Amino acid sequence: MELTKKDLVDINNLLSQLSENANPLNFDQLAEIIKQKNFYIIAVAVRVPATQQIIGMGSIIFVQTLMGLKALIEDIIVDKEHRGQKLGERIVGALIEFARTKNVKYIELTSKPARKVANKLYEKFGFQKRKTNVYRLEVNPRP
């Protein structure tokens, strides 16, 4: 699929619903992200007369570590106007199935505790909350 400016608008709209800290991407940034060898986006689109709108998405990245190949699921979001239609379930299921084709050892994801519906969905798929600390260091924080 060729990336369009409409896709950029739709993706930025979804990212803003995912996090108030999301900075809008420009076309070149999104194109660079999508070009990464081990990065994939699964999107759900709805056909609106004469166009398509991306109404849900999730991304997955594959990382080879010393312990084996793992996958990281990120940025799962369904547009607020289209929630309650099991679209998130379809996206997560598709990401898991795609990871299986790559023979990953495991899949990881993180989710804010406040996203109760999302957390229940992940548990439904068999994800288990780990007893670990997650650390983050912002090396180059965005303005």
C-alpha positions in Angstrom: 0.0 0.0 0.0 1.3 3.4 -0.9 1.3 6.0 1.9 -0.9 9.0 1.2 -1.3 12.3 2.9 -4.8 11.2 4.0 -3.2 8.2 5.7 -1.0 10.6 7.6 -4.0 12.6 8.8 -5.8 9.5 9.9 -2.8 8.0 11.7 -2.1 11.3 13.5 -5.7 11.5 14.5 -5.5 8.0 16.0 -2.2 8.7 17.8 -3.7 11.8 19.4 -6.5 9.6 20.8 -3.9 7.1 22.1 -1.9 9.7 24.0 -2.1 13.4 24.7 1.7 13.3 24.5 1.7 12.2 20.9 3.4 14.7 18.6 2.0 14.7 15.1 4.2 13.0 12.5 5.0 14.6 9.2 4.9 12.7 6.0 8.7 12.0 5.9 8.8 10.8 9.5 5.9 8.4 8.9 7.5 7.2 5.6 10.8 6.5 7.4 9.1 4.6 10.2 7.2 2.4 7.7 10.4 1.7 5.7 12.0 0.0 8.7 12.8 -3.6 7.9 11.3 -5.1 11.1 8.3 -2.7 11.5 4.8 -3.4 10.4 1.4 -1.6 10.8 -1.9 -3.4 10.6 -4.7 -1.0 10.0 -8.4 -1.2 9.7 -10.0 1.1 7.2 -13.6 1.9 6.4 -14.7 2.9 3.0 -16.3 6.3 3.0 -17.7 7.5 -0.4 -14.8 8.0 -2.7 -12.1 7.5 0.0 -11.0 5.3 2.8 -10.4 6.3 6.4 -8.1 4.4 8.8 -10.2 3.9 11.9 -7.9 1.5 13.8 -4.3 0.4 13.8 -1.6 -1.4 15.7 2.1 -1.9 15.1 4.6 -4.6 15.7 8.3 -4.7 15.6 10.6 -7.7 15.6 13.8 -7.7 17.6 16.4 -10.4 17.7 18.0 -10.6 21.1 20.4 -13.0 22.6 17.4 -14.8 24.2 15.6 -15.2 20.8 13.4 -13.4 18.5 10.7 -11.3 20.2 8.0 -9.1 19.0 6.8 -5.8 20.5 3.2 -4.7 19.9 2.7 -0.9 20.1 0.2 1.8 19.4 -3.0 -0.2 19.3 -5.9 2.2 18.9 -9.4 2.3 17.4 -11.1 5.6 16.6 -13.5 6.7 19.3 -16.4 6.8 16.8 -15.8 3.1 15.9 -15.2 1.4 19.3 -17.3 -1.4 20.5 -17.2 -3.3 17.2 -14.4 -5.7 18.1 -12.0 -3.9 15.8 -9.3 -3.8 18.5 -9.7 -7.6 18.8 -9.3 -8.0 15.1 -6.1 -5.9 15.1 -4.5 -7.7 18.1 -5.5 -11.1 16.7 -3.9 -10.2 13.3 -0.7 -9.0 15.0 -0.4 -12.2 17.0 -1.0 -14.4 14.0 1.6 -12.4 12.0 4.1 -12.8 14.9 3.5 -16.6 14.8 4.5 -16.7 11.1 7.9 -15.1 12.2 8.4 -17.9 14.8 8.9 -15.4 17.7 9.7 -16.7 21.1 7.3 -14.3 22.8 5.3 -11.0 22.3 5.4 -8.1 24.7 3.2 -5.1 25.0 2.6 -2.4 27.6 -0.7 -0.7 28.4 -1.6 2.0 30.9 -3.7 0.7 33.8 -6.4 3.3 33.0 -7.1 1.6 29.6 -9.3 -1.0 31.3 -11.0 -2.3 28.1 -7.6 -2.7 26.3 -6.1 -4.5 29.3 -9.1 -6.9 29.4 -8.6 -7.6 25.7 -4.9 -8.4 26.1 -5.8 -10.8 29.0 -8.4 -12.4 26.8 -5.7 -13.2 24.3 -3.5 -14.8 27.0 -1.1 -11.9 27.8 -0.1 -12.0 31.4 1.0 -9.1 33.5 4.7 -9.5 34.3 6.3 -8.8 37.7 8.9 -6.5 36.4 9.9 -2.9 36.5 9.7 -1.0 33.3 12.3 1.8 33.0 12.5 4.6 30.4 15.1 7.2 29.9 14.2 10.1 27.6 17.4 10.8 25.8 16.1 13.4 23.4 12.7 14.5 24.7 10.4 16.1 22.1 9.5 19.8 22.7 
